[in-house]
Amino acid sequence: MQREPIIFVGTSDLSGHFRGKSFPAVDLASRLRRGLGLAPTNIFLSAFGSIQMTTFGTQGEVFLIPDAATRVFVPFDGSTTEYFFLGDIKTAAGEAWDFCPRQVLRRALDRLKTETGLRLLATFEQEFLYSGVSAHPSQPYELDSLRRQGAFGETLLAAMREAGVVPDSFLSEFGPQQFEVTSAPAIGMRAADDAVITREIAQAVAFRLGHRVSFTPIADPNGVGSGTHIHWSFLDLDNQPVLYDELARWQISLLGQQFMAGIQYHLPALCAVTTPSVASYYRLRPNRWAPMTADAGLLDRGTALRVCPIIGADPVQRAKQCNVEFRVADATASPYLALAMLVQAGLEGIRQRREINLNDPRPLPTSLGDALNLLEASDAAKDWLGSDLHSAYLLFKRAELKSLADLDEIEICRRYREVY
């Protein structure tokens, strides 16, 4: 008997998990038009799979519509094919749903383009743990560490390319069993799509090899953290890079500096979306090579916003390389929501002509609870997320916080490692 192919369609939801529904592949044409019915409460599935709170209850219906441009079809020898789409959540009237994570990002990108004529070029640099490497003393950046992971890395890069994601790098990272994968920069929504696809493909490859990966922020409260660093720059409508200015501070254009300043100004509140788990804040501690203040700097991996290096003398090539790295994010965040908040905060910096604070940067929150309080107090964040999603997100994350309140840090880390 021949197997019948199944297609999955999903989105990275409020918990950063890729969730959705599946259907027979023969129905693809109709599903691209009408999607699959979804209970609005599904967006409130927690990091750990339960529904800890919901503002919708059992009522309502929305529709998860596959985006044809995001098709992933990756065959694996001797196993099932990874066949999935990323999707938008829409109302029964066919309108964008306010709680759809991709719509939150789309709205931010549209504002950027309308107000500045610019498009965002971005990529996600993602660190993770791979169980296929034995528990061995850390061998940071060593060839032997890369060697011991076997076929995983090569298979991952091949599968990413097959899925339509262009690999940029794969390497052994600082911690035991820790690796990093980065895709090539992509424009706007596709940058976040690529981040979601890369995470799922990494899980898929590990599964076929009898192992798994974990994108948890930190597996041990005293261990090495795993971040998801977001690199960004701008293109004009003619696809020309415009972040670089040879004569400006750090060789970042005035508009780029204002964008950085907007992110810096709002960063303490943004943490509730970019580092949105209890364990996220165990990584943002001293001596972790992770930021602790809302600062910015040139070639400094301890800062929240790092102006990245440029190589060579050719001004055209220097302009193409110019980018800024945002280092206060991890994989418990939905790439759509995290990138949307950066774009909105940066755009507010352009509107207000903000300047980068080099002298007295504010501390970042030291817990998820503190970050949520800052997000709640931010009228700007309410506008960026929409008032309904803003208030619901606060309830959603506070329910997660409450569910872990009686656990110690070791157990909390264990639980996040299991589900991310």
Secondary structure, 3 states (H helix, E strand, C coil): CCCCCEEEEEEECCCCCEEEEEEEHHHHHHHHHHCEEECHHHHHECCCCCECCCCCCCCCCEEEEECHHHCEEECCCCCCCEEEEEEEEECCCCCECCCCHHHHHHHHHHHHHHHHCCEEEEEEEEEEEECCCCCCCCCCCCHHHHHHCCCHHHHHHHHHHHCCCCEEEEEECCCCCEEEEEECCEECHHHHHHHHHHHHHHHHHHHHCCCCEECCCECCCCCCECCEEEEEEEECCCCCECCECCCCHHHECHHHHHHHHHHHHHHHHHHHHHCCCCCHHHHCCCCCCCCCECCEEECCCCCCEEECCCCCCCHHHHHHHCCEEECCCCCCCCHHHHHHHHHHHHHHHHHHCCCCCCCCCCECCCCHHHHHHHHHHCHHHHHHHCHHHHHHHHHHHHHHHHHCCCCCHHHHHHHHHHHC
